[in-house]
Amino acid sequence: MALLEVRDLIKIYSSRFSGTQVQALDNVNFDVQEGEFVAIMGESGSGKTTLLNILAALDRPTAGKVLLNGRDLAKIRGKELAAFRRSHLGFVFQDFNLLDTFTNKDNALLPLVLAKEKYPVMMKKLTPLAETLGISSILKKYPYEVSGGQKQRVSIARALITNPEILLADEPTGALDSRSSEDVLNLFTRINQEGQTILMVTHSMKAASYAGRVLFIKDGRVFHQIYKGDRSSSEFYEDISRTLTMMSRKGERA
């Protein structure tokens, strides 16, 4: 059984005033195996953000299912949903979503605080993670005192501190310069090699080239997918570029 199973996913948005309906997702199907690093690409309006929101249990599908370790996310409700999200999913955002009134340490520990973990237990989890991510020296500082790359490392620590089954990343390099982007992508590669499953939405071909597989979304459907295999990131980058060119030229699915 796959770690994440997406089955016949449909999402339709309806306007309360005009009655107009927009189909954001149309019969989306794919699996993510444990330990995979998957990137999702597509033009603005293709449905990839809607898809990510449903995978994150922040939105519900009109039809179809999302199963995480066999559990249907749509059947989890109320307070249980928030606890499930906190325990099983990790989130990394383009704009970091850190609290400026909290130190970087407190930001990283927030999911454990909400889970009412004891402080010694929290620090036992944070200390090695901070060393791995290279943020030990900035834990006492505040987000506004550090660089964008360091902020993203803190947000990655916050996402990983609960040992989530899957890490969901939304344009994680979108607000970073090229050097910081490369640092974050190398971190993603490292934690993926250590067994962390990652699903990343991105516009960046460079970011996607670090993944092991790329799913391309067009008009709310899975248009195509390619696997990295034994190729280098630069070779995979070229394949991604060719696929995006093909998508822009074809109206039909591959």
C-alpha positions in Angstrom: 0.0 0.0 0.0 1.3 3.5 -0.9 1.8 6.0 1.9 -0.4 8.5 0.0 -3.2 7.5 -2.3 -5.1 10.0 -4.4 -8.2 8.5 -6.0 -10.6 10.1 -8.6 -10.1 13.5 -7.0 -12.6 16.2 -8.1 -12.9 19.8 -6.7 -15.6 22.2 -7.9 -15.9 25.7 -6.6 -19.3 27.4 -6.8 -20.1 31.1 -6.5 -22.7 31.9 -4.0 -24.0 34.9 -6.0 -23.7 34.0 -9.7 -24.1 30.2 -9.5 -21.0 29.8 -11.6 -19.0 26.6 -11.2 -15.2 26.2 -11.7 -13.7 22.8 -11.8 -10.2 23.1 -10.2 -9.5 19.3 -10.2 -10.7 16.7 -12.6 -10.3 13.1 -11.8 -6.8 13.3 -10.3 -5.1 9.9 -9.5 -1.6 9.2 -8.2 0.3 7.5 -5.4 3.3 8.6 -3.4 5.4 5.8 -1.9 7.1 6.1 1.4 10.5 7.7 1.0 9.7 9.4 -2.3 10.5 13.0 -3.2 7.8 14.2 -5.6 7.5 17.6 -7.2 4.2 18.9 -8.6 4.4 21.5 -11.4 1.9 23.4 -13.5 1.0 26.9 -14.6 -0.9 29.3 -12.3 -4.5 28.2 -12.3 -3.7 24.6 -13.2 -5.0 23.2 -9.8 -1.8 22.4 -8.1 -2.4 24.7 -5.1 -5.9 23.3 -4.7 -4.5 19.8 -4.8 -1.9 20.7 -2.1 -4.6 22.2 0.1 -6.7 19.0 -0.1 -3.6 16.8 0.6 -2.9 19.0 3.6 -6.5 18.5 4.8 -7.1 22.3 4.6 -9.8 21.8 2.0 -12.2 19.0 1.1 -12.7 17.4 -2.3 -16.1 17.5 -4.0 -15.6 13.9 -4.9 -12.8 11.3 -4.6 -10.5 10.3 -1.8 -7.1 11.1 -0.3 -5.8 8.3 1.9 -2.7 8.7 4.1 -1.6 5.3 5.3 -5.1 4.0 4.4 -7.0 6.6 6.3 -9.4 8.8 4.4 -8.6 12.5 5.3 -12.2 13.6 4.5 -13.5 11.5 7.4 -11.4 13.2 10.0 -13.2 16.2 11.5 -13.1 18.9 14.2 -10.4 18.9 16.8 -9.2 15.5 15.7 -8.4 17.0 12.3 -6.1 19.6 13.7 -4.3 17.1 15.9 -4.0 14.7 12.9 -2.5 17.4 10.7 -0.1 18.4 13.4 1.1 14.8 14.1 1.2 13.4 10.6 1.9 16.3 8.2 4.7 18.8 8.1 4.4 22.1 6.2 6.9 24.4 4.6 5.6 27.6 3.0 7.1 30.1 0.6 6.7 33.0 3.1 7.9 30.9 6.1 4.8 31.7 8.3 7.0 32.3 11.4 5.8 34.3 14.3 8.0 37.4 14.8 7.2 37.7 18.5 8.6 34.1 19.1 12.2 33.2 19.0 13.4 30.8 16.3 13.5 28.1 19.0 9.9 28.8 20.0 8.8 28.8 16.4 10.4 25.4 15.8 8.9 24.0 19.0 5.4 25.3 18.4 3.8 22.0 17.1 5.2 20.2 20.2 3.9 22.9 22.5 0.4 22.6 20.9 0.7 18.8 21.4 1.5 19.5 25.1 4.9 17.8 25.1 7.1 18.2 28.1 10.0 20.7 27.6 12.9 18.2 28.1 11.2 15.9 25.5 10.9 18.9 23.1 14.5 19.9 23.4 15.6 16.3 23.0 13.9 16.4 19.6 15.0 19.9 18.6 18.7 19.7 19.5 19.8 17.1 16.9 17.4 18.5 14.3 18.8 22.0 14.7 22.3 20.7 14.3 21.3 18.9 11.1 19.7 22.0 9.7 22.5 24.3 10.8 20.3 26.6 13.0 21.7 25.9 16.5 23.4 29.3 16.6 20.3 31.3 15.8 17.7 29.6 18.0 17.7 32.4 20.5 17.3 35.0 17.8 14.0 36.2 16.3 12.9 35.6 12.7 13.4 39.3 11.8 17.1 39.0 12.9 18.0 36.3 10.4 18.2 35.8 6.7 15.5 34.3 4.4 17.5 31.1 4.1 17.8 30.8 7.8 14.1 31.5 8.3 13.3 28.7 5.9 15.6 26.3 7.8 13.6 27.2 11.0 10.4 26.5 9.2 11.8 23.2 8.1 12.7 22.4 11.7 9.1 23.2 12.7 7.8 20.9 10.0 10.0 18.0 10.9 10.0 18.2 14.6 6.9 16.0 14.9 8.5 13.3 12.6 5.7 13.7 10.0 4.8 10.9 7.6 4.9 13.4 4.7 6.4 16.8 4.3 4.3 19.2 2.2 6.2 22.1 0.7 4.6 25.0 -1.1 7.1 26.9 -3.3 9.8 26.5 -0.5 12.4 28.4 -2.5 10.1 31.1 -3.9 11.2 33.9 -1.6 14.9 32.9 -1.5 18.0 34.0 -3.5 19.8 31.4 -5.6 22.3 30.4 -3.0 19.8 30.0 -0.2 17.5 28.1 -2.6 20.3 25.7 -3.4 21.0 25.3 0.4 17.3 24.4 1.1 17.1 22.0 -1.8 20.3 20.2 -0.7 18.7 20.0 2.8 15.6 18.5 1.2 17.7 15.9 -0.6 19.5 15.0 2.6 16.4 14.5 4.7 14.8 12.6 1.8 17.8 10.3 1.7 17.3 9.7 5.4 13.8 8.5 4.7 11.5 11.5 4.8 8.8 11.5 2.2 8.4 14.9 0.5 5.8 16.4 -1.8 6.7 19.8 -3.1 4.7 22.2 -5.3 6.9 24.5 -7.3 7.2 26.7 -10.4 11.0 26.3 -10.3 12.5 23.8 -12.8 15.7 23.9 -10.7 13.8 23.0 -7.5 11.9 20.2 -9.3 15.1 18.8 -10.7 16.1 17.8 -7.1 13.0 15.5 -6.8 12.9 11.9 -7.8 9.7 12.3 -9.8 7.7 15.2 -11.2 4.0 15.3 -11.7 2.7 17.9 -14.2 -0.8 19.3 -13.7 -2.7 20.9 -16.5 -6.3 22.1 -16.4 -6.9 20.2 -13.2 -5.6 16.9 -14.5 -2.4 15.0 -14.2 -0.9 15.7 -17.7 2.3 13.7 -17.4 4.9 12.4 -15.0 8.7 11.8 -15.3 11.2 10.0 -13.1 14.7 11.1 -12.4 16.2 7.6 -12.1 20.0 7.6 -12.3 20.2 10.9 -14.1 21.9 14.0 -12.6 19.8 17.0 -11.6 21.1 18.9 -14.6 19.9 16.1 -17.0 16.6 15.9 -15.2 16.3 19.7 -15.5 16.5 19.4 -19.3 13.7 16.7 -19.3 11.5 18.9 -17.1 12.1 21.8 -19.5 11.1 19.7 -22.5 8.0 18.5 -20.8 6.9 22.0 -19.9 7.4 23.1 -23.5 5.3 20.1 -24.6 2.6 21.1 -22.2 2.5 24.7 -23.5 2.1 23.4 -27.1 -0.4 20.7 -26.6 -4.0 21.1 -25.6 -4.5 17.4 -25.0 -3.2 15.2 -22.3 -0.1 13.0 -22.8 
